[in-house]
Amino acid sequence: MILVADQQLDVRELVGDVRRILDEVDMLEGGGAEGLLAQVEDRRSDVGERHGARYVRILV
């Protein structure tokens, strides 16, 4: 689920960003759940800034 606050986004661009995030998460080695959450948190803020959204929340 992706929740974007108060923004109209180019959905194709956002979907591409989310796919890249998930590909990177799949490539993580070790780290367990904490490493996974840290990676998603870092990327979440990057996507939000790129799309000008107040926040983008990605629930995995």
DSSP file (Angstrom, degrees, kcal/mol; ACC not computed):
  #  RESIDUE AA STRUCTURE BP1 BP2  ACC     N-H-->O    O-->H-N    N-H-->O    O-->H-N    TCO  KAPPA ALPHA  PHI   PSI    X-CA   Y-CA   Z-CA
    1    1 A M              0   0    0      0, 0.0    58,-1.9     0, 0.0     2,-0.5   0.000 360.0 360.0 360.0 136.7    0.0    0.0    0.0
    2    2 A I  E     -A   58   0A   0     56,-0.2     2,-0.5     2,-0.0    56,-0.2  -0.986 360.0-168.7-122.0 127.6    1.3    3.5   -0.9
    3    3 A L  E     -A   57   0A   0     54,-1.8    54,-2.1    -2,-0.5     2,-0.5  -0.969   3.7-175.9-118.8 122.0   -0.2    6.5    0.8
    4    4 A V  E     -A   56   0A   0     -2,-0.5     3,-0.5    52,-0.2     2,-0.4  -0.976  21.3-132.6-121.0 126.1    0.7   10.0   -0.5
    5    5 A A  S    S-     0   0    0     50,-1.5    49,-0.8    -2,-0.5    50,-0.3  -0.633  70.1 -26.7 -85.6 128.4   -0.6   13.0    1.3
    6    6 A D  S    S+     0   0    0     -2,-0.4     2,-0.4     1,-0.1    -1,-0.2   0.756 103.1 118.7  50.6  38.7   -2.3   15.9   -0.5
    7    7 A Q        -     0   0    0     -3,-0.5     2,-0.6    46,-0.0    -1,-0.1  -0.986  56.2-148.0-137.9 146.4   -0.5   15.4   -3.8
    8    8 A Q        -     0   0    0     -2,-0.4     2,-0.3    -3,-0.1    -3,-0.0  -0.969  35.5-175.8-105.5 120.6   -1.4   14.6   -7.4
    9    9 A L        -     0   0    0     -2,-0.6     2,-1.1    -5,-0.1     3,-0.1  -0.776  39.6-103.1-117.8 157.4    1.5   12.5   -8.8
   10   10 A D     >  -     0   0    0     -2,-0.3     4,-2.2     1,-0.2     3,-0.4  -0.732  38.0-156.9 -73.5 105.3    2.5   11.1  -12.1
   11   11 A V  H  > S+     0   0    0     -2,-1.1     4,-2.9     1,-0.2     5,-0.2   0.854  86.9  55.9 -61.0 -37.7    1.5    7.5  -11.1
   12   12 A R  H  > S+     0   0    0      1,-0.2     4,-1.9     2,-0.2    -1,-0.2   0.908 109.6  46.3 -62.3 -40.4    3.8    5.9  -13.7
   13   13 A E  H  > S+     0   0    0     -3,-0.4     4,-2.1     2,-0.2    -2,-0.2   0.918 113.5  48.6 -67.4 -42.9    6.8    7.7  -12.2
   14   14 A L  H  X S+     0   0    0     -4,-2.2     4,-2.5     1,-0.2    -2,-0.2   0.912 110.2  51.1 -63.6 -42.9    5.9    6.8   -8.6
   15   15 A V  H  X S+     0   0    0     -4,-2.9     4,-2.5     1,-0.2    -1,-0.2   0.897 108.6  52.6 -62.2 -40.0    5.4    3.2   -9.5
   16   16 A G  H  X S+     0   0    0     -4,-1.9     4,-2.0    -5,-0.2    -1,-0.2   0.910 109.5  49.0 -61.0 -42.4    8.8    3.1  -11.2
   17   17 A D  H  X S+     0   0    0     -4,-2.1     4,-2.2     1,-0.2    -2,-0.2   0.921 111.3  49.1 -62.7 -44.0   10.3    4.5   -8.0
   18   18 A V  H  X S+     0   0    0     -4,-2.5     4,-2.6     1,-0.2    -2,-0.2   0.897 109.1  52.7 -64.6 -40.0    8.6    2.0   -5.8
   19   19 A R  H  X S+     0   0    0     -4,-2.5     4,-2.4     1,-0.2    -1,-0.2   0.911 108.8  50.1 -61.4 -41.4    9.7   -0.9   -8.1
   20   20 A R  H  X S+     0   0    0     -4,-2.0     4,-2.2     2,-0.2    -1,-0.2   0.907 110.1  51.0 -63.3 -40.5   13.3    0.3   -7.8
   21   21 A I  H  X S+     0   0    0     -4,-2.2     4,-2.5     1,-0.2    -2,-0.2   0.949 111.5  46.7 -59.9 -48.9   12.9    0.4   -4.0
   22   22 A L  H  X S+     0   0    0     -4,-2.6     4,-2.3     1,-0.2    -2,-0.2   0.864 110.1  53.3 -65.7 -35.8   11.6   -3.2   -3.9
   23   23 A D  H  X S+     0   0    0     -4,-2.4     4,-1.1     2,-0.2    -1,-0.2   0.917 110.8  47.0 -62.1 -42.9   14.3   -4.4   -6.2
   24   24 A E  H  < S+     0   0    0     -4,-2.2     4,-0.5     1,-0.2     3,-0.4   0.899 110.6  51.9 -66.1 -40.1   16.9   -2.9   -3.9
   25   25 A V  H >< S+     0   0    0     -4,-2.5     3,-1.3     1,-0.2    -1,-0.2   0.904 106.2  54.8 -62.4 -40.9   15.2   -4.4   -0.8
   26   26 A D  H 3< S+     0   0    0     -4,-2.3    -1,-0.2     1,-0.3    -2,-0.2   0.805 105.6  54.0 -61.1 -29.2   15.3   -7.8   -2.5
   27   27 A M  T 3< S+     0   0    0     -4,-1.1    -1,-0.3    -3,-0.4    -2,-0.2   0.534  80.8 118.0 -85.5  -5.9   19.0   -7.5   -3.0
   28   28 A L    <   -     0   0    0     -3,-1.3     2,-0.5    -4,-0.5     8,-0.0  -0.334  54.9-148.1 -61.7 139.9   19.7   -6.8    0.7
   29   29 A E        -     0   0    0      2,-0.0    -2,-0.1    -2,-0.0    -1,-0.1  -0.953  55.7 -35.5-112.1 126.4   21.9   -9.4    2.3
   30   30 A G  S    S+     0   0    0     -2,-0.5     6,-0.0     1,-0.1     0, 0.0  -0.172  81.6 116.6  63.0-158.3   21.3  -10.2    6.0
   31   31 A G     >  -     0   0    0      4,-0.1     4,-2.1     3,-0.1     3,-0.4   0.170  64.1-144.6  83.6 -20.4   20.3   -7.4    8.3
   32   32 A G  H  >  -     0   0    0      1,-0.2     4,-1.9     2,-0.2     5,-0.1  -0.086  54.9 -30.3  56.9-157.0   17.0   -9.0    9.0
   33   33 A A  H  > S+     0   0    0      1,-0.2     4,-2.7     2,-0.2    -1,-0.2   0.848 138.0  56.6 -64.6 -36.7   13.9   -6.9    9.6
   34   34 A E  H  > S+     0   0    0     -3,-0.4     4,-2.2     1,-0.2    -1,-0.2   0.920 108.6  46.6 -64.5 -42.6   15.8   -3.9   11.0
   35   35 A G  H  X S+     0   0    0     -4,-2.1     4,-2.2     2,-0.2    -1,-0.2   0.898 112.6  51.0 -63.7 -40.3   18.0   -3.6    8.0
   36   36 A L  H  X S+     0   0    0     -4,-1.9     4,-2.3     2,-0.2    -2,-0.2   0.931 111.1  46.8 -62.7 -47.0   14.9   -3.9    5.7
   37   37 A L  H  X S+     0   0    0     -4,-2.7     4,-2.6     1,-0.2    -1,-0.2   0.880 111.2  51.6 -65.5 -38.1   13.0   -1.2    7.6
   38   38 A A  H  X S+     0   0    0     -4,-2.2     4,-2.3    -5,-0.2    -1,-0.2   0.915 110.6  48.9 -64.1 -42.1   16.0    1.1    7.6
   39   39 A Q  H  X S+     0   0    0     -4,-2.2     4,-2.2     2,-0.2    -2,-0.2   0.926 113.4  46.0 -63.1 -45.5   16.4    0.7    3.8
   40   40 A V  H  X S+     0   0    0     -4,-2.3     4,-2.7     1,-0.2    -2,-0.2   0.908 111.3  52.7 -65.4 -41.5   12.7    1.4    3.2
   41   41 A E  H  X S+     0   0    0     -4,-2.6     4,-1.7     2,-0.2    -2,-0.2   0.921 109.9  48.4 -60.8 -44.7   12.7    4.4    5.5
   42   42 A D  H  X S+     0   0    0     -4,-2.3     4,-1.4     1,-0.2    -1,-0.2   0.935 116.1  42.8 -60.2 -47.3   15.7    5.9    3.6
   43   43 A R  H  X S+     0   0    0     -4,-2.2     4,-2.5     1,-0.2     5,-0.2   0.837 106.7  62.2 -70.8 -32.8   14.2    5.4    0.2
   44   44 A R  H  X S+     0   0    0     -4,-2.7     4,-2.3     1,-0.2    -1,-0.2   0.925 105.3  46.0 -60.0 -44.9   10.7    6.5    1.4
   45   45 A S  H  X S+     0   0    0     -4,-1.7     4,-2.3     1,-0.2    -1,-0.2   0.876 110.6  54.4 -67.8 -35.4   12.1   10.0    2.2
   46   46 A D  H  X S+     0   0    0     -4,-1.4     4,-2.2     2,-0.2    -2,-0.2   0.932 110.6  45.4 -60.9 -45.8   13.9   10.1   -1.2
   47   47 A V  H  X S+     0   0    0     -4,-2.5     4,-2.0     1,-0.2     6,-0.3   0.912 111.6  52.5 -65.7 -42.5   10.8    9.3   -3.1
   48   48 A G  H  X>S+     0   0    0     -4,-2.3     5,-1.8    -5,-0.2     4,-0.5   0.905 111.3  46.2 -60.5 -42.5    8.7   11.9   -1.1
   49   49 A E  H ><5S+     0   0    0     -4,-2.3     3,-0.8     1,-0.2    -1,-0.2   0.911 111.1  52.2 -66.5 -41.9   11.2   14.6   -1.8
   50   50 A R  H 3<5S+     0   0    0     -4,-2.2    -1,-0.2     1,-0.3    -2,-0.2   0.859 115.7  40.6 -63.8 -35.0   11.4   13.8   -5.5
   51   51 A H  H 3<5S-     0   0    0     -4,-2.0    -1,-0.3    -5,-0.2    -2,-0.2   0.412 108.6-121.4 -96.4   2.1    7.7   13.9   -5.9
   52   52 A G  T <<5 +     0   0    0     -3,-0.8    -3,-0.2    -4,-0.5     2,-0.2   0.700  60.1 150.4  70.2  18.3    7.2   17.0   -3.7
   53   53 A A      < -     0   0    0     -5,-1.8    -1,-0.2    -6,-0.3     3,-0.2  -0.525  56.2-129.9 -84.0 150.7    4.9   15.1   -1.3
   54   54 A R  S    S-     0   0    0    -49,-0.8     2,-0.3     1,-0.3    -1,-0.1   0.920  90.6 -15.0 -62.8 -42.8    4.6   15.9    2.3
   55   55 A Y        -     0   0    0    -50,-0.3   -50,-1.5    -7,-0.1     2,-0.4  -0.980  54.9-155.5-157.0 152.9    5.1   12.2    3.0
   56   56 A V  E     -A    4   0A   0     -2,-0.3     2,-0.5   -52,-0.2   -52,-0.2  -0.998  15.9-162.5-127.2 126.0    5.1    8.9    1.2
   57   57 A R  E     -A    3   0A   0    -54,-2.1   -54,-1.8    -2,-0.4     2,-0.6  -0.941   4.0-169.5-115.6 125.4    4.4    5.9    3.3
   58   58 A I  E     -A    2   0A   0     -2,-0.5     2,-0.6   -56,-0.2   -56,-0.2  -0.956   5.4-161.2-115.3 118.6    5.3    2.4    1.9
   59   59 A L              0   0    0    -58,-1.9    -2,-0.0    -2,-0.6     0, 0.0  -0.880 360.0 360.0-100.8 121.2    4.0   -0.5    3.9
   60   60 A V              0   0    0     -2,-0.6    -1,-0.1   -23,-0.0   -23,-0.0   0.394 360.0 360.0-107.3 360.0    5.8   -3.7    3.1
